[in-house]
Amino acid sequence: MKFGLFCSFQSVEQPPRFEEVYRAIFEQLAAAEELGFDSVLLSEHHFMENGYCPSLLPVAAAIGARTQRLKLITLLLLPLHHPVRVAEDAAVVDVISGGRLVLGLGLGYRDVEFRGFGIPKNERGRRMDEGIAIVRGCWTDDSFSFEGRHFQLDGINVQPKPVQRPRPPIWVGAQSKPALLRAAGTDGHIYGTAPLPFLVKQQHILHDALSERGKNAAEFETTLIRECFVGESDEQAWEEAGEYFLEMYRRDYLSWDQVVEADEGGKARYATQQDDPMFERERFSRDRAIIGSPDYCIAEIRRYREQLDFDNLILRMHMPGLPLDKVMRSMQLFAREVLPHFAEDPGVAR
């Protein structure tokens, strides 16, 4: 199993000083590479006051130029973009980084983003399917043509081609059954921060879809995202960082209907207000966060591994407003005390 970091480049300062935010996160990622982390996952959103990164591929190029080994994973909202532009920009990132790009793709769900780009939200599924086919073709063909509902291409030749052959991996972040079926047709799947019972249900759907395609689930790459902060003790970790995590969920995810818990059967209940019991420490930890001592983090990762298969664990340690020195200490403690327990862990719970 490999470990990476999640970065969204948000700021809660007023006025925001985004040049400092980006500089600090670039510093964080350079340190992460030295500490033994394998990857960075970059997530996209638009029109947010806190500056949630709207432009992943330029950022990925900058990180690729500043690092030597980190795998660059995106979670790009493909239906909001022209796929030829994505294919070109992503190929350049792969060239700059020497072949370290993983093009992770998401469907998108926020109405304001689709309205802002003038794209009907009900077209997102077909745009996603056509976009994936176009990116693949642009990367592998010297004369690529395509005839779809939304895109028509006639003999285009995208240059430069990516360094990776035959092309960089394409992964899909998915939660619904149609999206999971789509993911099964690509090279990998990204599980989000949903509660574990949801993820287990998703895994069953995904494995069935892979089997129907004649694919071996053990050879299909899967990635899990969790909120994470490590302290010398559980209390110290929560005292230093807990409120930053909770505040982001109350401020952003609550309004997006993204705060949900599930019983063991996977039945959902969504948070509706900021004082919802779902934001209590115990329930928040159980469902989506790994916040505590090194021993606690090790136990929680093993708990996930007992029920879910994943090859990569992506950790979001840098919450908006959380001081960089605290993030760095958390990373260092994780690298020193937690990573060694999984360094020789080749298996997943298939």
C-alpha positions as CSV (number, residue, x, y, z in Angstrom):
1,M,0.0,0.0,0.0
2,K,1.2,3.5,-0.9
3,F,0.4,6.8,0.8
4,G,-0.2,10.3,-0.7
5,L,-1.5,13.7,0.3
6,F,-4.7,15.5,-0.8
7,C,-4.3,19.2,-1.7
8,S,-7.1,21.7,-2.5
9,F,-5.3,25.1,-2.0
10,Q,-8.0,26.7,0.1
11,S,-7.6,29.8,2.3
12,V,-9.8,31.2,5.1
13,E,-7.9,34.4,5.5
14,Q,-9.6,37.7,4.7
15,P,-8.4,39.0,2.3
16,P,-7.0,35.6,1.1
17,R,-3.3,35.6,0.2
18,F,-3.3,32.8,-2.3
19,E,0.3,33.2,-3.3
20,E,1.3,32.3,0.2
21,V,-1.1,29.4,0.2
22,Y,0.4,27.9,-2.9
23,R,3.9,28.5,-1.8
24,A,3.3,26.8,1.5
25,I,1.7,23.7,-0.1
26,F,4.5,23.4,-2.6
27,E,6.9,23.4,0.4
28,Q,4.7,20.8,2.1
29,L,4.8,18.5,-1.0
30,A,8.6,18.8,-1.4
31,A,8.9,17.7,2.3
32,A,6.4,14.9,1.7
33,E,8.5,13.5,-1.1
34,E,11.5,13.4,1.2
35,L,9.5,11.8,3.9
36,G,8.4,8.9,1.7
37,F,4.9,9.8,0.6
38,D,4.2,8.4,-2.9
39,S,1.7,10.8,-4.5
40,V,-0.4,14.0,-4.3
41,L,-4.0,14.2,-5.3
42,L,-5.3,17.5,-6.6
43,S,-9.1,18.2,-6.4
44,E,-11.0,20.7,-8.5
45,H,-13.9,23.1,-7.6
46,H,-15.0,26.5,-9.0
47,F,-16.4,29.8,-7.7
48,M,-15.6,29.3,-4.1
49,E,-14.5,32.2,-2.0
50,N,-11.9,30.2,-0.2
51,G,-10.1,29.6,-3.6
52,Y,-10.6,25.9,-3.8
53,C,-8.3,25.1,-6.8
54,P,-10.1,25.6,-10.1
55,S,-7.2,24.7,-12.4
56,L,-5.5,21.4,-11.7
57,L,-3.2,20.8,-14.6
58,P,-1.2,24.0,-14.3
59,V,-0.7,23.2,-10.6
60,A,0.2,19.6,-11.4
61,A,2.8,20.9,-13.9
62,A,4.3,23.2,-11.2
63,I,4.5,20.4,-8.7
64,G,6.0,18.1,-11.3
65,A,8.7,20.6,-12.0
66,R,9.5,20.9,-8.3
67,T,9.6,17.2,-7.4
68,Q,11.3,14.1,-8.7
69,R,9.2,11.2,-7.6
70,L,5.7,12.2,-6.5
71,K,2.9,10.7,-8.6
72,L,0.6,13.5,-9.7
73,I,-3.1,12.4,-9.4
74,T,-5.9,14.7,-10.5
75,L,-9.6,14.7,-9.7
76,L,-10.6,16.8,-12.7
77,L,-14.2,17.5,-13.4
78,L,-14.1,16.4,-17.1
79,P,-17.7,17.4,-18.1
80,L,-16.7,21.0,-17.4
81,H,-13.8,20.9,-19.9
82,H,-13.2,20.3,-23.6
83,P,-11.5,16.9,-23.7
84,V,-9.0,17.9,-26.4
85,R,-7.8,20.7,-24.2
86,V,-7.6,18.3,-21.3
87,A,-5.6,15.8,-23.5
88,E,-3.1,18.4,-24.5
89,D,-2.6,19.9,-21.1
90,A,-2.4,16.5,-19.4
91,A,0.2,15.3,-22.0
92,V,2.3,18.3,-21.3
93,V,2.1,17.6,-17.5
94,D,3.2,14.1,-18.2
95,V,6.2,15.4,-20.2
96,I,7.2,17.9,-17.6
97,S,7.0,15.3,-14.8
98,G,8.8,12.6,-16.7
99,G,5.7,10.3,-16.8
100,R,4.2,10.7,-13.4
101,L,0.6,11.8,-14.2
102,V,-2.5,9.9,-13.3
103,L,-5.5,11.5,-14.9
104,G,-8.2,11.1,-12.3
105,L,-11.6,12.3,-13.4
106,G,-14.9,13.2,-11.6
107,L,-18.4,13.8,-12.9
108,G,-19.1,16.9,-10.8
109,Y,-22.3,17.6,-8.8
110,R,-22.5,21.3,-7.8
111,D,-25.2,23.1,-9.8
112,V,-23.3,26.4,-9.6
113,E,-20.4,25.0,-11.5
114,F,-22.4,23.7,-14.4
115,R,-24.4,27.0,-14.6
116,G,-21.1,28.9,-14.5
117,F,-19.7,27.1,-17.5
118,G,-23.1,27.0,-19.4
119,I,-23.2,23.2,-19.4
120,P,-26.5,21.5,-18.6
121,K,-25.9,19.2,-15.6
122,N,-28.1,16.5,-17.2
123,E,-25.5,16.1,-20.0
124,R,-22.6,15.3,-17.6
125,G,-22.8,11.5,-18.0
126,R,-22.6,11.5,-21.8
127,R,-20.0,14.3,-21.8
128,M,-17.9,12.2,-19.4
129,D,-18.1,9.1,-21.6
130,E,-17.3,11.0,-24.8
131,G,-14.5,12.9,-23.0
132,I,-12.8,9.8,-21.7
133,A,-12.9,8.2,-25.2
134,I,-11.5,11.4,-26.8
135,V,-8.6,11.8,-24.3
136,R,-7.6,8.2,-24.9
137,G,-7.7,8.6,-28.6
138,C,-5.8,11.9,-28.6
139,W,-3.0,10.3,-26.6
140,T,-2.6,7.2,-28.6
141,D,-3.6,8.1,-32.2
142,D,-1.7,10.3,-34.7
143,S,-4.9,11.0,-36.6
144,F,-7.9,10.8,-34.3
145,S,-11.5,11.3,-35.4
146,F,-14.6,11.2,-33.2
147,E,-18.4,11.6,-33.8
148,G,-20.5,12.0,-30.7
149,R,-23.4,14.0,-29.5
150,H,-21.3,16.8,-27.9
151,F,-18.0,16.5,-29.7
152,Q,-17.0,15.9,-33.3
153,L,-13.3,15.6,-34.4
154,D,-11.7,15.0,-37.7
155,G,-8.2,13.6,-37.9
156,I,-6.6,15.7,-35.2
157,N,-3.0,14.9,-34.0
158,V,-2.3,16.0,-30.4
159,Q,1.3,16.7,-29.8
160,P,3.3,16.2,-27.7
161,K,2.2,12.7,-26.8
162,P,2.5,11.7,-23.1
163,V,5.8,10.1,-21.9
164,Q,3.9,7.1,-20.5
165,R,3.1,4.3,-23.0
166,P,0.6,3.6,-24.3
167,R,-0.8,6.5,-22.2
168,P,-1.1,7.7,-18.6
169,P,-3.6,5.8,-16.4
170,I,-7.2,7.1,-16.3
171,W,-9.0,6.7,-13.0
172,V,-12.6,7.7,-12.1
173,G,-13.9,9.0,-8.8
174,A,-17.4,7.4,-8.4
175,Q,-20.1,6.8,-5.9
176,S,-23.3,6.0,-7.8
177,K,-23.8,2.7,-9.6
178,P,-23.6,4.2,-13.1
179,A,-20.4,6.0,-12.2
180,L,-18.9,2.8,-10.7
181,L,-19.8,1.0,-13.9
182,R,-18.0,3.7,-15.8
183,A,-15.0,3.5,-13.5
184,A,-14.7,-0.3,-14.3
185,G,-14.0,0.6,-17.9
186,T,-11.0,2.6,-17.0
187,D,-7.7,1.9,-15.1
188,G,-8.7,2.7,-11.6
189,H,-11.2,4.0,-9.1
190,I,-11.0,6.7,-6.4
191,Y,-13.2,6.2,-3.3
192,G,-14.2,9.5,-1.7
193,T,-14.7,10.3,2.0
194,A,-18.0,8.6,2.4
195,P,-18.6,6.3,5.4
196,L,-17.2,2.8,5.3
197,P,-20.6,1.0,4.9
198,F,-21.1,3.1,1.7
199,L,-17.7,2.2,0.4
200,V,-18.2,-1.5,1.0
201,K,-21.4,-1.4,-1.1
202,Q,-19.5,0.5,-3.8
203,Q,-16.8,-2.1,-3.7
204,H,-19.3,-4.9,-4.4
205,I,-20.8,-3.1,-7.4
206,L,-17.3,-2.3,-8.7
207,H,-16.1,-5.9,-8.4
208,D,-19.2,-7.2,-10.2
209,A,-18.6,-4.7,-13.0
210,L,-15.0,-5.6,-13.3
211,S,-15.9,-9.3,-13.4
212,E,-18.4,-8.7,-16.2
213,R,-15.7,-7.0,-18.2
214,G,-13.3,-9.9,-17.6
215,K,-11.0,-7.8,-15.4
216,N,-9.2,-9.0,-12.3
217,A,-10.1,-6.8,-9.4
218,A,-6.6,-7.5,-7.9
219,E,-5.0,-5.8,-10.9
220,F,-7.4,-2.8,-10.9
221,E,-5.9,0.1,-8.9
222,T,-8.1,1.6,-6.2
223,T,-7.5,4.7,-4.0
224,L,-9.2,5.8,-0.8
225,I,-9.3,9.4,0.5
226,R,-9.5,10.2,4.2
227,E,-9.1,13.2,6.4
228,C,-6.1,12.7,8.6
229,F,-4.0,14.4,11.3
230,V,-1.5,12.8,13.6
231,G,-0.4,14.0,17.1
232,E,1.6,12.6,19.9
233,S,-1.7,11.6,21.5
234,D,-5.4,11.4,20.4
235,E,-6.2,14.5,22.5
236,Q,-3.3,16.5,21.1
237,A,-4.3,15.7,17.6
238,W,-7.9,16.8,18.1
239,E,-6.8,19.9,20.1
240,E,-4.5,21.1,17.3
241,A,-6.5,20.2,14.2
242,G,-10.0,18.8,15.0
243,E,-11.9,22.1,14.8
244,Y,-10.3,22.9,11.4
245,F,-11.7,19.7,9.9
246,L,-15.1,20.1,11.5
247,E,-15.4,23.7,10.4
248,M,-14.7,22.9,6.7
249,Y,-17.5,20.3,6.8
250,R,-19.9,22.7,8.4
251,R,-18.9,25.5,6.1
252,D,-18.6,23.8,2.7
253,Y,-19.8,20.2,2.6
254,L,-23.0,20.7,4.6
255,S,-24.3,23.1,1.9
256,W,-23.3,20.5,-0.8
257,D,-25.3,17.7,0.9
258,Q,-22.0,15.8,1.3
259,V,-22.1,15.1,5.0
260,V,-23.7,11.7,5.5
261,E,-23.5,8.8,7.8
262,A,-24.6,5.2,7.2
263,D,-25.7,2.3,9.4
264,E,-24.2,-1.1,8.9
265,G,-26.6,-1.8,6.1
266,G,-25.6,1.3,4.2
267,K,-28.8,3.3,4.9
268,A,-28.0,7.0,4.6
269,R,-28.8,10.0,6.8
270,Y,-27.6,13.5,5.8
271,A,-26.7,16.3,8.1
272,T,-29.0,19.3,7.8
273,Q,-27.6,21.9,10.2
274,Q,-24.3,22.8,11.8
275,D,-25.1,21.4,15.2
276,D,-26.0,18.0,13.8
277,P,-24.7,15.1,16.0
278,M,-22.8,13.9,12.9
279,F,-20.2,16.6,13.7
280,E,-19.5,15.1,17.1
281,R,-16.0,13.9,17.5
282,E,-16.7,10.2,17.8
283,R,-19.1,10.0,14.9
284,F,-16.9,12.2,12.6
285,S,-13.9,10.0,13.4
286,R,-15.9,6.8,12.7
287,D,-17.1,7.9,9.4
288,R,-14.5,9.9,7.6
289,A,-11.5,11.0,9.6
290,I,-8.3,9.5,11.0
291,I,-7.3,11.9,13.7
292,G,-5.2,10.8,16.6
293,S,-2.0,9.2,17.9
294,P,0.2,7.1,15.6
295,D,-1.2,3.9,17.3
296,Y,-4.8,5.1,16.6
297,C,-4.0,5.9,13.0
298,I,-2.4,2.4,12.5
299,A,-5.5,0.8,14.0
300,E,-7.9,2.8,11.9
301,I,-6.0,2.1,8.6
302,R,-6.1,-1.6,9.5
303,R,-9.9,-1.3,10.2
304,Y,-10.4,0.0,6.7
305,R,-8.2,-2.7,5.2
306,E,-10.2,-5.4,6.8
307,Q,-13.3,-4.4,4.9
308,L,-12.1,-2.5,1.8
309,D,-9.5,-3.1,-0.9
310,F,-7.4,-0.1,-1.8
311,D,-3.9,0.3,-3.1
312,N,-3.4,4.0,-2.3
313,L,-4.4,5.9,0.8
314,I,-4.7,9.6,0.2
315,L,-4.6,11.8,3.3
316,R,-5.9,15.3,3.6
317,M,-3.8,16.8,6.4
318,H,-3.8,20.5,5.3
319,M,-7.2,22.0,6.3
320,P,-7.9,25.7,5.4
321,G,-6.4,27.8,8.1
322,L,-4.4,25.1,9.7
323,P,-0.9,26.4,10.2
324,L,1.8,24.8,8.0
325,D,4.1,24.0,10.9
326,K,1.4,21.8,12.5
327,V,0.8,20.1,9.1
328,M,4.5,19.4,8.8
329,R,4.7,17.9,12.3
330,S,1.8,15.7,11.5
331,M,3.4,14.5,8.2
332,Q,6.7,13.9,9.9
333,L,5.0,11.9,12.7
334,F,3.0,9.9,10.2
335,A,6.1,9.1,8.2
336,R,8.2,8.1,11.2
337,E,5.6,6.1,13.2
338,V,2.9,5.0,10.8
339,L,4.4,4.4,7.4
340,P,6.8,1.7,8.5
341,H,3.9,-0.5,9.7
342,F,2.6,-0.7,6.1
343,A,5.9,-0.6,4.1
344,E,5.9,-4.4,3.6
345,D,2.1,-4.6,3.2
346,P,1.5,-5.9,-0.4
347,G,-2.0,-7.3,0.1
348,V,-5.4,-5.8,0.1
349,A,-8.8,-7.2,1.3
350,R,-10.1,-8.5,-2.0
